[in-house]
């Protein structure tokens, strides 16, 4: 938002909406706040309050290499001297097919620079067969833009139109008797031959057809006709675009697979960003479908809905709110809900708001949270598409969506189609043959085979934005702001929650019972009908009604946007109110494509149809007022239909700006704003003065994500405390919810970081809400250390300094854990080292789209951005390599020292944009002839390292940035990574790997838990050699109950560093796993993922005995166990007790570590260091944490321990948790093997196996375990 104020003069601040999304330019006419001098210069100050929209500007650390968000603001200022009304640039006209217009609406944009103008006529003289008509009294006020809706009627076809000239006639409303002003618009027409005359090839390449309609404003959508237009049509497909995608771009239509018999409807949703496919955007979509049906003469119903990204969540929204309409859906890369996509947990107002009020504010947003309504999908066919490496919307959104639907009905026909290695968007999201076939199957067979039609639950938040499910529909709720549910059992037994009125429309062919049982009450059906209405009386008894009923309106303030005509903004004779109306009209038009008209209160009163009639003009009405500027229209509305708010109630009897709430309190202070809905059509926006009016305006929900219950009272504290400035809020019920001690939320969208600018008349003060620590370390010293690294100097000699060679990976991580990132860091560092370039290291980040702390289970938090040196030291984090580590251009070792790695801050300084060379990874792979694939043939990771490093060494560019997808995908770390071992064996990246002082400090402080030392005798430093007598075991629990099932579904194998060919224990290869079914693999994955306590105790006893037998008598003795684990407390307690009972002297675990405040977030690295230095380590073959520990142990020249276990079943059963080398060797360090067999029936699942006990205990025969 922005404001223009005169310097050195007082004036009321009027905030204008900005154009944050860069939508098609629609300039605002800003009246100058003071008369301009023709003699002296006049100074005006421009104040800007800017949101940081992460979808537009990206993560500041990744994009700009700094923590502070950078908001790019483009300011265009033009002095307008032209008077009158002009044509805008945003017109539209339908395409003509076989000479006929494919639609009945035209849109011509008009802008009034000065004056109030009314359209008195429109005509086209060129084509007499076309008749045009405009609505009566269409007018614009000074500074307003509107799209003139023109109704088109055509008497006969004309296939030769190429242009349509239109004359728009207007008069100046303020000049009686003035001559008309004519504006000439020339609209280009696209002619398309009759579709049935086009060949299949011509239809497949035909650009989308533009159809127009009234929704109720003039609108248009795009259509892709079926390839077989003459055959009967199957269900149409509604294809919803993602955020920021315009219908003027061919991008979205080209991404959709043409269908054999189905039309594809591509709505615009009002604008490229729209309303997240809710409210007016949803209405536009329904209007587009209905317009096509009318044109095709199709009286059917139903559709298949698909979409990508924001359109994917829109597909979830449509399918879960209108399940009887959208019988099948295919969302792609969709987020479940905005709070799960970008949490609003850390919003600034949360520090001040009353918790009771906060719940009301959240309730106003729940209607947009798809996950709450996933149970409505159990009768639908849903295929959910997601890229497995999506860095924008993590794949867990889709995985969880499928799980939630299945939890409502395990037979629900919903499947996850996760595509490994794909990011948020790829060109074949829908056109890939496999997914295109899936879409065709949904169209041809939208009804699920597994449908259980008689048992389901319908969940509703707001009845006005929800349809029916199985014929049942909620019409009215008992308590607004709470969920309503209708549970249907056996088709006739109904139970309800928070439902006041509902209806039942029998699906085609469905028999209607003679009676229903509703909430244990028998309700007899006297007559047969196509629609039954049930209403709960004051006595709680359900009764049938022959009337449709008049439900009481309920829903957030945003429901006012669902207008049946232009939104009318009614203002008194007051400049402040008129300015507010103009600004609101601009925002509605720019952001949502909604038309609005501005009327004086006297004009609005005159438009009533007859005495006693409802005063509302067509569509929604917004009533603005402030101070003593009474709105006569609004006051008359409240006189006829009283509200809980009463105006002009001051004891002095004056009708000022004060108002009263339900007789409880009078608000007469300066700067108080009020906004509330009244009935189904009116919204009141009021202030006790001009400042209060601005507060009320700030709460208007122009964009989604703005909490907006049915009424809010706002005070001046909102400027500094966001929704901590709310005095009251609630929904209209019989018991008004008055929360006088609460505050207002002011959040302009669900995707914004907290960036608040406090503005004052004397200047602008920027207040950036920093990361809330929640008791977390701030890492200031470590960040300062990274900035002060000695290699960060311009005057250093080559290959460092200003002429140094650098390599940055602009392929950010997102929503992957520390160990996944660590393996990528090590590999990227190796690539940089082999390229003779300084690796540009970056922090560890969980969510690249939100720098705020991450909330964990139990209300705990962790930092989202942690500097790398909090975890690591050594070359990988900027330490020295030492002499003789340099790399020549040919790839040989050189006598000089390799260039030290640098921070992203230094890279931005030493490598200005003009020096940077950007290389797209996908294009580079193609150029080098490299193939990357998750499952198919692909180059080894070594081949990729060698080829890319050679290319980078030979480049003369000093500052190289790699962009696009990840250089090393997850599949690069499967068995393909083993090819790099000969490179890492001699690499200083691995051999000089070191943990940070924070990590080493944790281990040193806890050595009494690990070694033969007392608490008093603990060493000051962490060990540099093995910890004698310690067996460390990585025991992964928690999320593995679900993840093990995922591993089986994916036919996953052990991660790369856990799969050395020399290891004796082996798991399936990818090829072997692929030949087996899920059920065939199930027993093996069960026993290798979730060991029982009995299994672990037995197996560790075998490991201990075998290890001790492998050395000289009494030379090696394992006495202590350390558990690297996230297991549940009961499991850990039982395991510890059993191990101690089996002769282990001491058992410690992750939760026992003493960790001080600066170390709380790096304890996972302390676990890893303990595993790295334990005498014996037992790992988890599927885990990247285990893989990294194995690599680090090997980097210390520690070969794995061998157990010569003989068993005829070894070919099928690999180790439960570990691995071993093939040949028996005498070694001093070990990675131990655990093998434990459980007899598992084919129908036993992952949860069931936890309760099983091993059927055969391990025994030692001649010093070796046998089964």
N, C-alpha and C positions, 0 to 999 in steps of 0.2 A: 504494500500500500504506500501511497505517497501523499504529501500535502505541500501546498505552495503558500508561503506566508511572506508578508512584507517585512523587510528588515527595519528595525528600530520603530516598529509600530505594533500595537496590540491588535489581535484579531482572533476570532474563533477558529479553531482548527477543524478543517473538514478533510477527512481521509478519503482518498479516491482509491478504488480497487486497481491494482496493477494487472499486468498480463503475464503471470508467472510461467505459463505453459508456452508462451510464444505463439499463441493461436493467430489465425489470419488477422492482419492488422486492422484494428478498429479504433482509431484515435479518439481520445476524449477531448472534448472542448472544455477547457478550464477557464472560467471567467477570472480575470485578474482581480486580486483582492483589493486593489487600490487604483485610483485614477492615474494613468500614466502621464507624466509630465512631458511636454514637447520642448522644454527648455533645459531641464536638468535630468540626469540619469536617475533611474529608479532601480533599486536593488531588491530582488526577491530571493528568498531562500527556498530551496527544494529539500524537503525532508523525506527520507525513504525508510520504510520498515520492510525488511525483506525476509521471507522464509528461506530456509535452506532445504530445498526439495531434493532429496538424495537421488531420485530417479532422473533428475535433470543434471545435477552437478557431480554425482558420484561421491565415493568416500574420500574425504580430504586427505587422509594419510596416503592412500593408494594413488590417487590422481595427482595430488599436489605435493606429496611428500611432507606434509605438515599436519598438525592436529587441528588447527583452527580451520573451520569451514570457510571456503571462499565462495561467496555468492556473486555470480556475474550478473550485473544489471545493465541493461541497454536503455539509455535515455534518449528519446528523440523529442526535440522541442521545435515547434513551428508556429510562427505568428500568423494567425488566420485573419485576413482582412476581407475575404470574399463574403458577401452577404448572401442570404437566401438558402435555398435547398439544392442539393446536388445528388447525382447518382453515386452510389458506392461501387464496390468491386465484387461483391458477393452475390451474384445472381445465379439462378439455375432454371433449367427448362428440361422437360422430359425428352428422351430419345423418341424418335418416330419409327415404328415397326410396321412395315407394309403400308406406309402412308398415314398411320394412325398414331396419335400421341399416346405414349405409354404412361399415362397419368393424367390427372385432372387439375394439377396445381403448377403454378409458376411462382417464382420468388424474385423480386427486384429490390435491391437494397437502396434505401434513401437515407440521406444524412442532412439534418438541418444545421447549418453553421450559425445562422441567426434567424430568429423569428419562429413563430408557431405556424405550421402549415398543415392543411387538410387536403387529402386527395379527393377530388370531385369526379374523376373519371379516368378510364383507361381504354385504349383502343388500338387496333391494328388495321390499317387501311389496305394492306397488301393482300390479305387473304380473307375474303368475305365468308368463307365456310368456317371460320374460327370466331367464336364469341368469347369475349373476356369480361369478367365481372370482378369488382373489388368490394370488400365489406363496407358498410356505411360508416361515416364519421371516423375514417382512418386518419389519424393526425400525428404529427411529431412536434415536440416542443424544442426550443432552442438547445442545440448541443446533443440531440438525441439521434441515434441511428435505429432504424427498424427495417425489417424485410417486408415489403408489401406483398401480402398473399393474394394471388390472382387466380380465380377459378377459370378453367379453360373448358370450353365445350366445342366439339368438332362435329360438323354435320356430315362431312364426307371425307374420304381419305385424300391425301395429297402427298405422293411419294417424292416430290421434287423440291420440297422446302429445303433450303440450306441456311436461311436466315429468317428470323422473325422480328420485324421492327415493331416496337411498342411505344406508344405515346402515353405518358403519365401526366395528367393535368392536376395542378394544385392551386390553392388560393391561400393568401396570407390571412390567418384568422384574426389578426389584430388590426387589419385595415379593412373596414367595411366598404364593400363596393369595389374592391381591388380587382384588377384583371387577373386572369388565370396565368399561371406559369407552366409551360409545357417542357417536359424532359423527354429526350429521345433515347431509348435503349434499343440496342441491336443485339439480339440473342442468337448465337450460332446453334444450328440444328444438326443433329447427327441422324442420318437416314439409314435404316437397316432393312434389308429385304425380308419378306415373309419368312419366318423361321423354318417352316416346313419345306421351303425351296432350297435350303442350305444343306450341303453335304455334311456328313459326320465330321470330316476334317475341318470344314469351315466353321462348324459349330464349336469344335474343341478349341479353336483359336480366336473365336469371336470375343472382342473385349466386352466387359460387363455392360449390360443394358441399364440405363438410368430410368427408374420409375419414380413418379412423384405422387404425392397424396397429401391429405390434411391430417395432422396428428396431435391436436387439432390445428396447430399452426402449419403453414406450408412447409413440407419437408420432402426429402428424396432418399432413396436407397439404391443399391446396385443389385443386379440380378445376373446369375449365370444360368442359362437355360440348359435343360437336359440334352444329352446327345441324341436321344430318340424322342423328339418333340411330338411325334404323331401317336405314340403309344400312351396308354393311361399313365397318369402321374402317380408316383409314390409320394410319401410324406416329404414336404419341403424341408430344407436344412436352413436353420438360422445360424449364420456365422458371425460371431462377435469379435471385433478387432481388439487389439491391445491398446494400452494407454499411449497416446501421442500419434496414433496411426490415422491418417486422413483418407477419406474416400477419394480425394483427388490424386492419390498415389496408387499406382498399379500393384504395389507390394502385396497387399493382403489378398486381393482376388487371385493373383498369380500363385499364391501359396495353397490354393484350395483345389482338390481333385474334382474335375467335372464328373457328374453322375449320369448314369444311363437314363433314369426316368425321373429324377428329382430336380426341381429348381433349387438353387442356392440363393438365399436372400441375405444381403450384406447391408445391414442398417448402419447409419452414422452415429446414432445415439445422441444427436444434438451437436456434438463437436468431437474433435479428435480425442479429447480427454473425457468429456461427458460427465455423467454422474455415476460412474462405476456400474453402469447397466442397471441401475435401480431408478425408481421414481420416474422422472421424465424420459430418461434414456430407455427404460424398459417399455414405457408407453410407445415411444417411437418405434421400437422393435415390433411390438404387437401390431401397430398400424401398418408397418411395412408388410407383414405377413398377410394381414387382412386385405390390403390393397391388391396384392398378387392374387389372392383367392377370388376377389371380386372380378378381376380382369380375366381369370381363367374360367369363371363360372363354377368354381369349386365350392360346394357348400359343406365340405368336410371340416375336420378339426384335427389338431395334433401336429407336431413337428418334431424334428430332431435338432437339438441345439449343440453347437460346437463353439470353441473359442480358444484363443491363445493368450496366456499371461493374464492381464486384466480381463480380457475377453473370456479366458478360461474360468476365472472366478465368476464372471458373468453367466457362463453356462451352468456352473454349479448353482448360482442364484436362481436362474430361470427354472431349472429342472427341479430344485428343491422347494420352490415357492409355488410352482404351477405344475405339479406332477401329472395331472390328468391331461395337460396340454402337451408338455414335452416328455413323451414317453421314453425317449432315449437321449443320451447326452455323451459328448466326447470332449471333456475339458483337457486342455494341454497347458503345462507349465503354470498351473493355477495355484494361487495361494488360498488357504482355507478362509482366512479372515484377516482384515487389516491389523488387528492387535497382535496376531501371530506372525504377520509378515514384518511389520515394523512396530514393535511394542510401544505403547504410549505410557508405560510404567513410570518413566522418568520425566514426565511433563512437569513444567515449572510449577503449575498450580497445585500439583499433588503435594507440595510441601505445606500448603496452607488450608486445603479444603477439608471440610467436615466429612468424616467417612460416610455418614448417612446420606448426605447430599451426593457424594461421589458415586454411590450406587445408583441414584436416580439419573445422574449424567450418563453413566455407563449403560443403563437400561435404554436410554434414547438411542444408543448406537447398536444394540444387539440385533436389531432387525437386519443389519448388513453383515452379520457374522454367519457365514454359510455353515460352519461346523455345527452350530446349534440345530440346524434343520436337516442334517444329513439323513436322519431317520426317515424323512419323507421320500427318500430315493429307493426304498426297499422294493417297490413295485416296478422300478424302471430298469432299463438296460443301460449301463454306464461303463464306458471304457476310458480310463484315465491315463493320459500320456504325459510323460515327464522325462527330461534328460537327466541321466544319473549324475552328471557333473554340473548341474545348474548352479551358477554362482549368483543368480539374482533371486529366484524363488527356490529354495532348497527342495530336493526331491521328497523330503520327509513330509511336506505338505500333502502331496498326493498319496504317499504311503499311509499316512494317518487317516486321510479321507476314506480310503478303502476299508481300513480297520474299523473306523467308526460306523460306517454303513453296515458292515458285517456284524458288528456288535448288536445292532438293532434286529437283524435277521441274517443268520449265518447262511441262508440260502439265497441271499440277494444276488442278483446277476450283475455284479460289478467286478471289474478286473483292472489291475495296474499294468500298463504297458510302459515299463521303464526302459529307456534306451541308454545303455551304458556309454559313458564318455561324452555325451552330448550336453551342451550348455543350455542356456535359457532359450535360445532360438537357433534353429538350423532349417535350411530351406525345405527339407523333406519331412517336416513335422507331420503333415497330413498326406503328402503325396507319395511318400514311400509306399511301394506296392503292398506291404503287409498292413500298414495302417489304413491305406486307402481301401483295402478289402474289408477291414474291420468297419469302417464308416459305411460302406455299402451294405454290409450285413445289418447294421443298425437301422438303416433306412428301409431295407426290404423286410426286416423282421423286428419291429420296435418293441414287441411285447415279449417279456422274459419267459423262458420255459419254466424257470423255478418259481414263478409267481405264486404267491399264496394270497389270493385276493381277499379272503375273508378275515384276515388277521393283520392289522397294521395300526400304527399310531401317527396321527397328523399333528405336527407341531406348528404353532402360529404365534407370531409376535404382534404384528399389526394386520388386522383383517383386510385393510384396503390394499395391501400389497401381497396378498396370498390368495391362491386359487383353491380348487378342490383336489381331494385325493380319494380315489375310489368312490367319487360322487359326494363325499362329505366336505362341507366347507364351514368355517367359522365366520359368522357375520358380525358378532359383537362380543367383546370380552367383559368380564366382570370388573377386573382391576387393571387399568392400563399400566404398562410398564412391566408386566409379568407375562411369562410364557403361558399360552393356552394349549391344551392338548385334547384330542379326541381319539380314544382308543376303541378300535372296532374288533370284536371277536365274533367269529362265525357269522358275520354279516349283519346280525341283528341285535347283538348285545353291545351296548355303548357305555363307556364311562368317560367322564369329562373332568377337566381341571381348568378352572378360570374361564369358563365359557358361559355367556349370557344368552346368545342366540346362535343357532346354526341351521344349516339346510342340508338336504340330501336330494341329489338329482340322480336317479338310477342310471347307471351306465347302460348302453344299448344292449338289449337282450337280457338284462339282469332282472330276475323276479323280485318283486317287492313283497316283503312279509306283511301279514295282517297287523302285526304290532312290533314295536321295538321295545327293548328294555334299556332305559337310559338312567344311569346312576341308580340301578336297582329298582327303578319305577317302570311299570308297564304303561306304555303309551300306545293306544289302539289307533289304527289308521282307518278313519271312517270312509274315505274315498280314495280312489286311485288318482295319481297325479304325476306330472313330469317333474315336479319340484315340491318337496316337503319342507316346511319351515317349522322349527321347534324353538320355543322360547321359554326361559325359566322365569317363573313368577316370583313375586316377593316372598312367597312362602317356600321357595326352593323347589316347587313342583314343576316338572317339564310338561308343557302342553303343546299340541300341534296347532298350527295357525294356518288358515287359508290365505292369509295375507303374507306378502313378502316381508313385512315388517320394515320399520325405519330404524336401523341401528344407530346408536349414538356414535358420533365420530370420535375416533381416538387415534393417536399417533403423534410422532414428533412434529416440530414446526415445519420440517421439510415437506410434509404432506401438502403444504400450500402450493408447492411447485407443480402438483398434478392438477393443472387448471384446464377446464373445458374450453377455454378461449384465451385471449391475451390476458396476462396478469395485469389487473388495473391497480395503479398506484394513486391513491386519493390523497390530496394535499390541501391544507388550508391556505389562506393568503399569507404565506410566510416564506421568506427566501431560504431559511435554513431547511425547512421541510422540502421545498422544491429542489434544492441542491441534493438532499439525501435521496429523493426519488430519482433524479437523473443518474446519480451514481449507481443506485441499485439497478435501474433499467439497463445501464451499460454492462454491469456484471452479469445479469441474467442473460443478456444477448450474447456476450462474448464467451462466457464459460459454458453455457448450457444450450445456446441457440434458441432460447425462449423469448417470445415476443411479449412486450408489455406496453401499456399506454398510461400516460399521466393525465389525470383529470383533477380539476378543481372540485372541492367538496360540493359546491353549488351544482356543478354539472352532474356529479354522481347522484345527487338527490333527484335531479330532474329526470334521470334515466329510469326511475322506477316505473314499472309498467302500469300500475293502477293503484289507487289508494288502498293501503293495507297490505299490498304485495310485499314480497321479500325485496329488500333494497339491493341485494347483490346483483350487479350486472353480470353478464356472461363471464364465467370463470372466477378465479380467485381474486380477492381484493385485499390489498395491503393498505392500511389506514395509518398515516403518519401524522404526528403532532408533537408539539413541544411547548413548555412554558404556558403562556397565556394564549398561544396560537391554537385555539380550539378547532377541531375538525368536526364541522357540523354534521357531515355524513356519518362519521364514526359515532358521534354522540347520539344520533337518531337510532343507529343500529343497537346501541346499548340500552336506549330507552325502551325499544320494543322487545329486546331479548336481553335482560339484565345479565351481567357477569359478576364474578366474585371481585373484580376490580371496579372501583368507582372513582371517578375523576372529579376534581374541583371540590374536595371535601375539607378544605382547611377551615379552621374554626372561625376565621374572619368572614367566611361566607364567600370569599372570592373564588372564581373559577380559574385558578392558576394551574401550574404544572403538577401540583401535588396529587397523589392518588392514594387510595386505601385498599388493602387486601382483606376481604372477608370480614370486615369490621374488627380486625385484630390489630392492625397497625397502619398508621399513616406515614407515607414517605414524602417528605417535603424538603429534604436536603438538596443542596446543589449537586449536580452531576449524577443523578440517579436515572438509570435507564430501565425501561420495561418493554418486554416483548412477550406476546401471548397469542395463541390461536383462540378463536371464538366461533363455535359452531363448525361447520364443515368448509366454510368459504372465506372467512375473514382472519386476517392477521393484523394485530395492532402493534405498532412500533412507536414508542412514546418516550419522551424525556422530560424530567422536571425543568430542564433548560436545554440549551443547545449542546452542552457537554453531555448531558444525559442521553440526548438523541443519538450522539455519536457512539455512546456505549451500547445502546440498543442495536444500532446498525451493525456493530462489530459481531453480534451474535447471529446475524442472519446467515443461514446455511447455504451460501452460494456454492460451496464445494462439500464433498462428502467428508465425513470424519469430524464434523463440528457437532459436539453434543448439543442437542436442542430438544429438551423436554417441552411440554405444551406451554409452560410459562416460566419466565426467568426475570428476576429483579437484580440489577447490576449496579454496583457503586464504583467510585473512582479508583478503588484499589486494584481494579482489573488491569490498569496500566502497568503496574509493577508486580502483581501477584497472579496474573492470568485468571484462571477460574477461582483463585483465592479472593476474587472481587465480587463474588456472588452473594447476595443477601437472601435469596430464596429461589426455589425451583420446584417443579413438580408436574404431575399429570392431573387432569380434571377428573376427580371422583367425587362421591358424596362427602368425603372427608378431605378437605383441602390440605395439602401437605405444605405447611409453612415452616421453612427452615431459616429462621432469621439470623442465625449465627454462621451461615455457610457462605460459600463464595462461588464465583462464576468460572467455568472453564472457557477458555478462548483458544481453541486449537483449529487452525484453518484447514487441516487435512490429516489423514492418517499416515502420511508418508514423510513428515517433516521432522528434522532434528530441532531441538529447542534453541531457536535463535530469536531473541527478543530485543528490539531496539526501543529504548526509552527516549521519547522526544519531548523537548521543552521549547518554549517560545524563543529563548535566548540562544538556542543552538541545538545540536543533537548529541546525545550521549549514548554510546553503544554499550549495551550490556549483554555479554555473551554468557549464557548459562553453561558453566563448565561441567565436566563429568562429576556426578555425585559419587562420592567415594564408597559409601556404604561400609566404611571400615576397611576399605581396600588400600593397598599402598599406592602412592602417586608416581613412584619411579623417577622423581625429578633428578636425583643424583645420577642414575643410570643414563637417563636421556642426555644429561649434560656431559657425562663421560663419552657417550657415543659422538656427540658433536665436537668434543675436544680431541678426538683420535689424532695422533701425530701425522697420519697420512693425509689429513684434511688441510693441506697447505698447497698453495699455487706454485711455490718456488721449488718444489721437490723435483729431482731428475726423473727422466723417463725410466720405467713405464708408469710413474706416478705423476703427481703435480698437474699443472694446467694442460700438459700434453699427454697425459696418461691415457690408458685404454680401459674402458669401463663397459660393463654389461649389466643392464637392468632388465628384470623380468616384470613386465606390466601385465602379468597374467595372475591377478590377485586370488588369494585363497578365500574361501568362504564356507562357513559351517562345516569345517572338518577339524578334527581334533589335533592336538599338539603333535602326536607321532606321525600322522599323515603329513603334516606340514614339515616335520623334521626330516623325514625321508626325502621330501622334495627339496628342502634346503640343502641337504648334503649332496644330492645329485646336481642341483643347480650350481652349488659351489664348485663341484668337480668339473662341470662343464666350463665354468668361468676360468678355473685354474688351467685347464687344458687349452683354453683359448688365449692364454696369456693376457687376461683381462681381469680387472678388479670387479668382483661380484658386488652388486649393490644390494645389501641386505635390508630387510624390512621387518617391522614388528610382527609378532604373532597376533593374529586377529581371528576372532571367531566369526564375526559378521562384518563384512566389508561395507555394508550399507548403513550401519548404525554404530557410531563410536561409543554409545552409551554402555554402561555395565550390563552384563547379561544376568538375568534372574534365573537361579537354579531352583531345584525342588527344595521345599522347606523355607522359602523366603530368603535364601542366601544368594550372594552375588559374586561375580568374578569380573575382573576388568575385561573389556573387549579388546583392548589394544595394550600389549605388553612388549616392551623393548626386547630385542633378541638377546642382548647381553644380560638380561635377568635370568636367562636359561643357560647360555653358552659362553664359553671363552674360546681362545685359540683362533686359528686362522679363519674359521667359518664365521666368526663374529668380529673380525677386524684385527686379530692378533697377527704377529709376525710369522712368516714362513721359515725364515732362516736362509743362509747362503746356499747356493747350489740348487735352488728350487725353481729357478726360472724356466721358461719354455721358449724355445726358438720358434721361428716361423714355420719350420718343418716339423715341429712337434717334439723335438729332442730336448733333453734336460740341458740347461744352460748354467753357467757359473754365477749369474746374478740372482738376486732374490725375487721371487714372484711378487707381483704388485699386491699390496694389502687390500683387503676388501673394505668398502666404504659404505657409509649410511646414505639413505635416500636424500637427506638434507644436503649432503655434500655434492651428490650427483646433480641436484638442481642448481647448485651454485657453479660447479665447474663445467657443467654441460648445459649451457643455455639452449633454448629450443632450436636455434638456428644450427647448432652443432649436432643435433641428435639425428640418428638414422634409425627409422622404425622398420622392423622386419616382422611381417605376419607369419606366425608359426606354420599355419596350414600351407601358405604359399611357399615358405622355405622348404618344408618337407617335399612338396611337389617338385620344386626346383632341384632338390638334391636326390630325387628319386626314392625317398623314404616312404614306407607304408606303415601307418599306425592303425591298429585294429584291436578291439577288445577280445574278439573270439577268433577271427580269421587269421590268415597268414600276415605276419608283420615282421619288420626288422627287429633284431635284438636291440636291447637298450645300449649295448656297447657300440653297435653299428651306428645308432643315432648319435651317441656321444662323439664318436670319431668323426663322422661326417659333418655334424654341425660345428664342432670345435675347429676342424680344419677350415671350414668356410669362414668362421669368425676370425681365425688367425690371419687369413689371407686378406681380409678386408682392411682397407686403409682408414675407414671411419673410426674415430676414437670413441665416440659416444653412441653405443648401440642399445636400442630398446626393443625387446621382443614383446610382441602384442598378440592378441587373439586368444586362442585356447591355450591350455597348459602345455608347456614343452614336454613334460613327462606326465602322461595320464596315469590313472590308477593301474591300468594294465601294464605300464612300463615297469611296475614294481612286482609283477608276478614272476614266474620263473625266468622271464626274459632278462631280469636284472642280474641273474647269476653270471651272465656273460661279462659283466663289468668287474668281476672280482680281481682279475689280474691287474686292472688299472688301479683299483683301490688299495691293493696290497702295498704298493710303493707310494701311495699318495699322501702328502702331508695333510690334506683335508681330513683324512681318517686317522692317520698315525699320530697327528698332533691335536686330535679332538680333545676338548676339555670342557668340563662343566663350569658354570659361573661361580664366583665366590658365594653367592646366596645359596646355591645348591650344595656346594661343598660344606658350607657352614651347617646346613641341616644334618648332613651325614655325620660330621664331626661331633655335633652336640648329642647325637643319639647313638654313639658307638657303644655305650653300655648295653644297648638293646641287641647289638649285633656281634660284638666280640668279647674276648675274655678280659674285659676291663670293667672297673666299677664306675659308678657315676662320678666319684671324686677324681678318678684317674683318666677321665676321657681325654683324648688327644686334642690339641688345639686345631689341628688340620685334619682334613679327610684323608683316608688311606690312599696311597699310591700303588699299593700291591694288594693281593687278594686278602680277604677277611677269613682267616682260618676257621674251619669248623662250621661255617655258615652255609646253609642251603637256602637259596631264595627261590620262591615259586610265584609265578604270575598266575593268579587265579581270577579270571574274568567272570563276573556274575552280572546281576542287574539287568542291563539291556540285552544280555546275551540270550535270555529266554526267548525273546522275539527274534534277535539277530541270528541265532542258530537256525531258526526256521528259514530266514531270508537266505542264509548261506546255502541251505539245501535247495531252495527254489532257484538260486542263481547257479547251482552246481559249482560253487566256489571251491577252490583248492587252497592249500597253504600259501601264504604270501611268500614272496621271492626269497628273502634271506633265510627263511625257515625251510627251504627246499633244496639245499645243496645236494647234488647227486651223491656225494660221499657220505651223506647221512644214511645211517642204517635204516631208520624208520622212514617210511614214505606214506604219503596219502595218495588219493586218486590224482591222475593227471587230468587236465582239462578234457582231453579226448575220452578218457575212461569215464569221467563223470557225465559227459554228454550222452553216452550210450545207455545210461541207466535212467530209469524213471525216478520221480520224486519219492515214491514209496519204496523203491529198491534202495535208494541212498539213505533213507531215513534212519535206519538203525545205526549206521556208521557215523552220521553227523550227530546223532543224539549222544553217543558215548564219547565223542571227542570234544563236545562243547560244554556239557553240564555235568561234571563229575559229582558224585555223591560224597559225603563225608567218609563213608566206608572205603570207597574207591581211593580217595586221596591218602588216607592213613595207611592202607595196605601198600599202595604204590610207593609212598615215600619211605616206608620201611625197607622195601626192596632196593630202592635207589641208595639208601644209606649203606645197607649191607654190601651191595655190589661195589660201591665206591671204596669202601674200606678194604674189601678183599683185593682190589686192584693195586694196592700199594704194598710197601714193606709192612711187616707185622707192626701194628701200632703206629705206623707213620701217618696215616690219614684217619681222621675221626670226625664225623659230622655230628654236631651236638645241638645246634640251634637252627631254627626255621624262621625265615622272614617271609610273610605273605604280602605280596604286592596285590592288593585286592580291593574291589568295591562291593564285596559281598554284604548281604544283609546281616545285621547284628546276631540274630539267632544262629545263622550258619557259621559265622566266625567263632562264636562262643563254643558251639559244639565241636568244631574242628580243633580249636585250641585245646580243649579238655581231652579229646581223644589222642592228640599228638603227645601231650604231656604224659598221658597214661601209657603210651607206647615207648617211653624211654627218652624222648627228646627233652633236653635240659631246659630249654627256653623257647618260647614261641612269641614272636612280635609281629606286628602288622602295620599297615599304612596308618591306621587311625591311632596307633600308639606314639607316633613320632611327635616330638616336641618341636613345634614350628612357630617362630616368632612372626610378628606382624608383617615385616617387609618380605617374608618368605612364603606367605600363605598361598600364593598362586603358582609356585614353582615346585610344590612337593611331589608332583608327578615325576619331575626330573630327578629328585632325590631317590624316589623308588627305583628309577632306572639306573642310577649310579650304584645303588646297593646291589641290584641284579648284575651289573657289570663287574663288580669287584667281589661278589660272593664266590666261595670256593666251588660250589656247584649251583647251577641255575637250571630250573625247570620252567619251560615256557609254554605258550599257547600258540600252536601252529598257525592259527588264523589271524593273529594279532600283529599289527604294525609295531606295537610297543615291544613285543617279544623279538620281532625281526630287527628292530633297531638295537636292542641289547645284544643280540647275537652278533650283529655287525661290529659293534663297539668291542665286544669281547675278542672277536677275531682280529680287530685292529690292534689290540694289545698283544697279538701273537698267541692267543689262547685257543688252541684247537679244541673242538668239542669232545666230550667224553663218550666212550663207546661202551655199550652193554651188549654182550653177545647173547641175545635172547633167541632161543630156538622155539619156533612155534609154527605149525603148518598154516595158521591163519594169518601170519604176518603179511601176506600178500594183500589181504583185504583190510586188516586193522592196523592202521598206523598208530603212532603214539597218542595217548590221550591229551597230553599237553606239551610234549617236547619232541626232541629229535636227537640223532646221534650219527657219528661218522661210520663208514662201512668197515674199514679194517681196524682190528684191535690195536691200540697204541698206548704206550705208557705216557701219560700226560699229568700235569700238575693242576690243570684247570678243567672245568667240566661244564658241559651243557647236558643235562641228564634226560633220560627217556622215561616216560611213564606210559605203561600199557596196562589197561584194565578192561576186561571184557564183561559186558552185561548182556544177558540173554534178553533180547528185545523183540517183542512181537511186532508184526508189520503194522498193526493199528495203534501202536503206542506212540504218543507225541512227546514233544519236548517237556511239557509240563508234567506228564505222567512219569517220566523216567526219574524225576527228582526223588520220588518216593521209593524207587526200587533199590534193592540191595544186591551186591554182587553175588552171583550164584556159586561161584568157585573162587576161593581165596588163592592168591599167589603163594607158591611154596618155593623154597630153595632146594635145588637138587645139585649136589656137587658144586655148590657156590654159584649156581645160575638159577634164575627164576624159571619156573615151568608152570604151565596152566593145567 
